[in-house]
Amino acid sequence: MKRKQYPTDLTDAQWALLEPWIPPPRPGGRPRKTNMREVVNGIFYLTREGCTWRALPHDFPPWKTVYNYFEYWKRDGTWDQFLTALRRRVRSAAGRDPDPRVACIDSQSVKTAYGGEEVGTDGGKKVRGRKRHITVDTLGLLLAVVVTAANVDDARAAQKVFAQMPATDFPRLEVVQADNKYHNHELERWLRVHQRPYWVMVVSRPTGERRFIPLKSRWVVERTFAWLGRYRRLSKDYEHLPESSETVVKIAGIHHYLRRLSRNRVARSQRFRFEGHRPKQAA
């Protein structure tokens, strides 16, 4: 690259991991001239730094070109392929089987910035906006993402989440840990009807206990929400469509996995350190 590097840019090692899954150009028409590495860098920049599409720095490809690839890959499932392939690589690098045996599910209510489709109010948390429903493995890696209006019940939305997790894609999955919101007979009936080999295990605090206690591996889903919170595009739901919101969550996960697989160490001289307030000098 001829330009100055941004913190979100892919390193050569990270690009080597991602490049094999970049879709080839469509047959016919003009040859592709767009630098695909710069397209991916632009999407990661927007997701991490939280700018609008039109505010992308001008040293990236034109914002409309970057946005079009975001949309194309959302529709043809490319982002899902990235997420699945990198998740399996991260699990293998951690000494785990590529396919998880235990998963965790939870939701997060967030405000919307400009309205859009499927917006509601979460009466329990007093949030008007949408809910992000995610399932993760015991390492906190995303397995499925669904975005709904905030007033949708968690157990009902879980059916859409588990619809993205067929037995053919998760052959080893046995149990999904959850809180009391997922203790639902209709959800259990849905799992039986759709022949899911896994079941939902409700994990709750001991009776009478009011302190915060991490419960088995269920806490990892909260840590995943904390990881996603580092991406400023996810501070609120800025997307018009829930499908676009789901894609932004997946992109944040992809960027996180690439950083785990190939760390981009920041030089010590470039790290920010607050040295404290200096005492005033006597006159």
Secondary structure, DSSP 8 states (H G I E B T S, - for coil): --S---TTS--HHHHHHHGGGS----SSSS---S-HHHHHHHHHHHHHH---GGGS-TTSS-HHHHHHHHHHHHHHTHHHHHHHHHHHHHHHHTT--SS-SEEEEEEEEEEBSS--SS-EEETTTTEEEEEEEEEEETT--EEEEEEEETTS-HHHHHHHHHHT--TTT-TT--EEEE-GGG--HHHHHHHHHTT-S-EEEE----TT--S----TTTTHHHHHHHHHTTSGGGTTB--SSHHHHHHHHHHHHHHHHHHHHS-----GGGS------------
